[in-house]
Amino acid sequence: MKAIYAIASTTVGEAIRRKVLLVILLIGVLIVAIAPGLSVLSARQELTVLKSLTLGIIQMTSATIAIVLTVYLIPNEIERRTIYTILSKPVQRWQFLVGKYMGAVAALGLMMGLMTVTLLVVFFIMQRDQATMTTMLELAKVPMMYFIQMSLLAAVAVFFSTFVSPIVNFFMAGGTFVVGMMFSSVLETIKTNSELPQALKALATLIHSIIPNFQMFNVQNPVINSTSQIKGETLQYVNLGLYAVFYIAVLLIGGILIFDRKEV
């Protein structure tokens, strides 16, 4: 565990030195700059647009950061030859890979935490009459689920980083995220449509089983629209967490098996 912790700590430091936190600060400033312009809307429209806009910015920015943080994790160490120094010590390859992933997730959590704080501050400034403790906690739940979603995306990028270049990985991980976000419902419909050919249904089932369903983690609707409710909210959140942990474990194990046989 000491080796994993040391590698994770180094990875967090490298992420901070790459000035990514400056990007987060700029995003926060952007949110603050845009929010006052919503005052031209009605009170209800302003509240809805403010929530959907800021949450959307957090999700898209977090997805970009999750990919950028992870696509270079392994290739950079190989290119700079620092991996030889690390592996010459009592550090196993699986410890190196897991440590890198944990460090990336920790850095991602730090950055998403900053964005979430910015979101809550903006919401409090713009909607003081609506900013009760319950409302603020409900709003904070969404970025928390986004964090689990992005941790899963980071695992996808780490898996690809063990055998493809960073540029290819960027598009592969991004494409996986887009498919998991936009086409999961389509694949589900194809799977359950009795009128379609069995071969097509089997293909949809295979793709739907392999590609994580990132759409499941979008729980912002009840927060944006008060008339929408999640039945068994706590149970659903637990199931989503277990779903993410399962896929992350599979992806990391797959990455370890590939990296263990990789010549570096």
C-alpha positions in Angstrom: 0.0 0.0 0.0 2.9 2.4 0.7 4.1 2.0 -2.9 0.6 2.7 -4.3 0.2 5.7 -2.0 3.6 7.1 -3.0 2.8 6.8 -6.7 -0.7 8.3 -6.2 0.7 11.3 -4.3 3.3 11.9 -7.0 0.6 11.7 -9.7 -1.6 14.3 -7.8 1.5 16.6 -7.7 2.1 16.2 -11.4 -1.5 17.0 -12.2 -1.3 20.3 -10.2 2.0 21.2 -11.8 0.4 20.8 -15.2 -1.7 23.9 -14.5 -5.0 22.1 -14.8 -6.2 23.8 -11.6 -5.8 27.1 -13.5 -8.3 25.8 -16.0 -10.8 25.0 -13.3 -10.4 28.5 -11.9 -11.2 29.9 -15.3 -14.2 27.7 -15.6 -15.4 29.0 -12.2 -14.9 32.6 -13.3 -16.9 31.8 -16.5 -19.8 30.5 -14.5 -19.8 33.5 -12.2 -19.6 35.8 -15.3 -22.5 34.1 -17.1 -24.8 33.7 -14.1 -25.8 37.4 -13.6 -27.0 37.4 -17.2 -29.8 35.1 -16.3 -31.5 37.9 -14.4 -33.4 38.8 -17.6 -35.4 35.5 -17.2 -38.3 34.9 -14.9 -37.5 33.6 -11.4 -38.4 30.0 -12.3 -36.6 30.1 -15.6 -33.6 31.6 -14.0 -33.4 28.9 -11.4 -33.8 26.1 -14.0 -31.3 27.5 -16.4 -28.8 28.3 -13.7 -28.8 24.7 -12.4 -28.8 23.0 -15.9 -26.1 25.4 -17.2 -23.7 25.1 -14.3 -24.1 21.3 -13.9 -23.6 20.8 -17.6 -20.4 22.9 -17.5 -19.1 20.8 -14.6 -19.9 17.5 -16.3 -18.3 18.4 -19.7 -15.3 20.0 -18.1 -14.8 17.0 -15.7 -15.0 14.6 -18.6 -12.3 16.5 -20.5 -10.1 16.6 -17.4 -10.6 12.9 -16.6 -9.4 12.0 -20.1 -6.6 14.5 -20.3 -5.3 13.5 -16.8 -5.2 9.8 -17.7 -4.2 9.4 -21.3 -0.7 10.4 -20.6 -0.2 8.5 -17.3 1.6 5.5 -18.7 3.1 6.8 -22.0 4.7 9.8 -20.3 6.5 7.6 -17.8 7.7 5.4 -20.6 8.8 8.3 -22.7 10.7 10.0 -19.9 12.1 6.6 -18.8 11.1 7.3 -15.2 9.2 4.1 -15.2 12.5 2.2 -15.2 13.6 3.9 -12.0 10.2 3.2 -10.4 10.1 -0.5 -11.4 13.7 -1.0 -10.4 12.5 -0.5 -6.8 10.3 -2.9 -4.9 7.3 -1.8 -6.9 5.1 -4.2 -8.9 3.6 -3.2 -12.2 0.1 -3.6 -10.8 1.0 -1.3 -7.9 2.3 1.3 -10.4 -0.9 1.1 -12.5 -3.2 1.2 -9.6 -1.2 4.0 -8.0 -1.4 6.1 -11.1 -5.1 5.6 -11.4 -5.7 6.5 -7.7 -3.6 9.6 -8.1 -5.6 10.7 -11.2 -8.9 10.1 -9.4 -7.7 12.1 -6.3 -6.6 15.0 -8.6 -9.9 14.8 -10.4 -11.8 14.8 -7.1 -9.9 17.9 -6.0 -10.7 19.8 -9.3 -14.4 18.7 -9.3 -14.6 19.8 -5.6 -13.4 23.3 -6.6 -16.0 23.4 -9.3 -18.8 22.2 -7.0 -17.9 24.9 -4.4 -18.0 27.5 -7.1 -21.4 26.1 -8.2 -22.8 26.3 -4.7 -21.4 29.9 -4.2 -23.0 31.1 -7.4 -26.3 29.4 -6.5 -26.3 31.0 -3.1 -25.6 34.5 -4.5 -28.2 34.2 -7.3 -30.9 32.4 -5.4 -30.6 33.3 -1.7 -34.3 32.8 -1.1 -34.0 29.2 -2.6 -30.6 28.4 -1.0 -31.7 26.4 2.0 -29.4 23.7 3.4 -31.6 21.0 1.9 -31.5 22.5 -1.5 -27.7 23.0 -1.4 -27.2 19.4 -0.4 -29.5 18.2 -3.1 -27.6 20.2 -5.6 -24.3 18.9 -4.4 -25.4 15.3 -5.0 -25.2 15.7 -8.7 -21.5 16.5 -8.9 -20.9 13.6 -6.5 -22.5 11.2 -9.0 -20.5 13.0 -11.7 -17.4 12.2 -9.8 -18.2 8.5 -9.8 -19.0 8.7 -13.5 -15.7 10.4 -14.2 -13.8 7.9 -12.1 -15.2 5.2 -14.4 -14.2 7.2 -17.4 -10.7 7.6 -16.0 -10.5 3.8 -15.7 -11.5 3.5 -19.3 -8.7 5.9 -20.3 -6.1 4.1 -18.1 -7.0 0.8 -19.7 -6.5 2.1 -23.2 -3.3 3.9 -22.1 -1.6 0.5 -21.6 -1.6 -0.3 -25.4 -2.4 2.8 -27.5 -0.8 6.3 -27.9 -2.2 9.3 -26.0 -3.8 10.8 -29.1 -5.6 7.5 -30.0 -6.5 7.1 -26.4 -8.1 10.5 -26.3 -10.5 9.7 -29.1 -11.1 6.1 -27.9 -11.9 7.1 -24.4 -14.0 10.1 -25.6 -15.8 7.9 -28.0 -16.6 5.4 -25.3 -18.0 8.2 -23.1 -20.1 9.5 -26.0 -21.5 6.1 -26.8 -22.2 5.3 -23.2 -23.9 8.7 -22.7 -25.9 9.0 -25.9 -26.6 5.5 -27.3 -27.2 3.4 -24.1 -31.0 4.0 -24.4 -30.9 3.2 -28.1 -29.0 -0.1 -27.5 -31.5 -0.9 -24.7 -34.4 -0.4 -27.1 -32.8 -2.6 -29.7 -32.2 -5.3 -27.2 -35.9 -5.4 -26.2 -37.4 -5.0 -29.6 -38.9 -8.3 -30.6 -39.3 -7.2 -34.2 -35.6 -6.8 -34.9 -33.3 -9.6 -36.2 -31.7 -11.7 -33.5 -28.2 -10.9 -34.9 -28.8 -7.2 -34.4 -30.1 -7.7 -30.9 -27.2 -9.9 -30.0 -24.8 -7.2 -31.3 -26.6 -4.5 -29.3 -26.4 -6.7 -26.2 -22.7 -7.3 -26.7 -22.0 -3.5 -27.1 -24.2 -2.6 -24.2 -22.5 -5.1 -22.0 -18.9 -4.0 -22.9 -19.4 -0.2 -22.9 -20.2 1.3 -19.5 -23.6 3.0 -19.3 -22.5 6.5 -18.4 -26.0 7.8 -18.9 -27.1 6.1 -15.7 -25.1 8.6 -13.6 -27.1 11.6 -14.9 -29.3 12.2 -11.9 -29.7 16.0 -12.4 -33.3 15.9 -13.5 -34.9 15.9 -10.0 -32.6 18.8 -9.0 -33.4 20.8 -12.1 -37.1 19.9 -12.3 -38.8 19.6 -8.9 -41.7 17.6 -10.4 -39.3 14.8 -11.3 -38.5 12.3 -8.5 -36.2 9.3 -8.2 -37.9 6.3 -6.7 -35.7 4.6 -4.1 -33.0 7.2 -4.4 -30.6 5.8 -1.8 -30.8 2.3 -3.3 -30.3 3.6 -6.8 -27.2 5.5 -5.7 -25.8 2.4 -4.0 -26.4 0.4 -7.1 -24.7 3.0 -9.3 -21.7 3.0 -7.0 -21.5 -0.8 -7.1 -21.9 -0.7 -10.9 -19.0 1.7 -11.3 -16.8 -0.3 -8.9 -17.4 -3.4 -10.9 -16.5 -1.8 -14.2 -13.5 0.0 -12.7 -12.2 -3.3 -11.3 -12.6 -5.1 -14.6 -10.9 -2.3 -16.5 -8.0 -2.1 -14.1 -7.5 -5.8 -14.0 -7.5 -5.8 -17.8 -5.0 -3.0 -17.9 -2.8 -4.8 -15.4 -2.8 -7.9 -17.5 -1.8 -6.0 -20.6 0.7 -3.8 -18.9 2.3 -6.8 -17.2 3.1 -8.3 -20.6 4.1 -4.9 -22.2 7.8 -4.3 -22.9 8.9 -1.0 -21.5 
